[in-house]
């Protein structure tokens, strides 16, 4: 058992001196100032802070003469009168390696800035030929491949709006997303490979296109066919007759889209002009179409990637993600700071649990990011990361990383800090995280991000320190949504974040802020455990249970309702070869009693073949609780938004 708060890593003077944040503070005229003091200034004086970010990074665009910030949440406006384009800032460099692509079957592609700029210009010209212009939507049904990045940058360069779904998403899930935004063009692959298997998605593409009468064209990327033939996708044209089944608009291949060279031009747009549309997880109801603006994303990603991941020129950035998770949008932001993103398409555990660590070694990655479950799986599998001499940081997100996960990384990579970050699709960034100036302590997130006024509220709406409360943001951030698509009055947006505390963003997580500005995230506040008045986040529970070698995964549900205590139910997925014996049950109950409290000993423990998760890997605590309280499975969760919907039936009462 690793104590929460145990010191694991401290920065050397050399690390502090070379950190990008140190250079910024010197430029700002605040050399050596304590981080907490700088953070306080950044949230107390947002106009000065965000102006300094624009100036320090020399954002390409027109500042205009309007105010930096005006209005209050949720109607804040930024940099009135300015004009900017994300793609222009991402492609400002002309030399060096822009991006690297790796797939699980060993394919590798390195693209220079000159090549990337040329490809973006070609696809941009192709989109113009298809009638795409400012404000139009382009949808991608694509894995994490170079064509996704190229298509996005081409779309953004026109002032058009990008939206993506991963090809492992089911047809209803994609249709629920794309029908809301009425795309003019759909760019899709014929299939993909995952975990050593091929998945043909041709029929799915036809079904999706058939449900989108707004389409002028469907662009077909023969990714699977080309891979099986040993050819690059851009050199293979769709030959399958079933592409003719697409009923709306024309059907062309990727080569046809990029066939004609064109100028690389950029439509500068107002700061809040829509850049992309992301989606909430959508486990129930229609996914919320979250719109972010060009300027807000540019400034936030410049700040966060530079100061909190410490990325800059010459760095190589990896984060395991699909195009359906906001971390893809964050990963490609590496182009803004001159770092090289590594795009990976495939399983995290094929051909072995060490697959991603080996990519980090072979690509000489300097910052390696994954979801917390991958780090815990690596620990349980006994993975020994090797060949990581250039690695300067490890990042974890998606769910709280328990202290044991911190300690495992520190033990295997003692010279490398492990930074846990928490944020969300809603803001497309992390609002609490780490820097190279902070020590790393087990289970603790070192700081609140610059410009993010994160606080903890008790039930009465009072800010508290040293106790668990609701995570709120009490001042605006530029990367907050400019709104939801098709929500002209903003009602849906306000209901999602501002219905509990007027004028204050409620994120839906439990957080404990410490006196030094560090914090601990305890999981979703709508899935809390409340036993005999003792409130506890589920992450603490999982930390105890998943430490057992017999347990591969777990889910805990409190069926209690207002004024009525319910039953505490623990579901476990067992490791290969393990059984839920009376001895194992007894050991789990004893550990929970000792390490949490007697109230947190489960009433029942059940073995199930899998724990339900979203496509981005989050445990479905709230939908399972609804099922246990009597909601029909089909109403509690959208199976097409899940990675493993088949396991839901094991949770029916």
PyMOL commands that set and color helices and strands:
alter all, ss='L'
color gray80, all
select helices_A, chain A and resi 13-18+20-28+35-44+46-56+86-90+113-129+146-157+171-181+202-210+223-229+233-235+241-245+254-257+294-307+326-337+355-362+372-381+403-412+491-497+525-527+538-545+582-595+598-600+621-628+633-636+639-641+645-651
alter helices_A, ss='H'
color red, helices_A
select strands_A, chain A and resi 7-9+61-62+69-70+77-78+83-84+97-103+108-112+137-141+161-165+185-189+191-194+197-200+217-221+250-253+269-270+274-279+289-293+316-319+340-345+367-371+393-397+417-420+422-424+429-433+440-441+447-448+454-457+468-473+483-484+505-513+519-524+529-531+534-536+551-558+568-574+604-607
alter strands_A, ss='S'
color yellow, strands_A
deselect
rebuild
show_as cartoon
